[in-house]
Amino acid sequence: MIAILENTYKTASSEKDFYKKLQFKKIELYSRNNTIVGVKLRRKFRFKTLGYDKSILQELNKNLTQNKRLNALKRIRQHQQNQEKQQSKGRERTRKRGH
């Protein structure tokens, strides 16, 4: 799913175009308060949790160059890696307590 989001982000010309391309790829979007906030697969994933916060999606509206989009994708990947590290730390603490 992350690869699909990255490829779609690279080719999208605007935030709305990003959403349309995801729907074209048969990815269901979900919204809260009439605002699209994530994708729905087996469960719901917020764009913010995946590293695609509102500011990054709004940058698409500014017609970024390819280089700037790649830099944005690097920031997203770093965000995702940080979340994975935090999740693994939480699992380690649980194992230590539970023995």
ABEGO torsion letter per residue (X at the ends): XAAAAAAAAAABABAAAAAAAAAAAGBBBBBBGGBBABBBBABBBBAAAAGBBAAAAAAAAAGBBAAAAAAAAAAAAAAAAAAAAAAAAAAAAAAAAAX
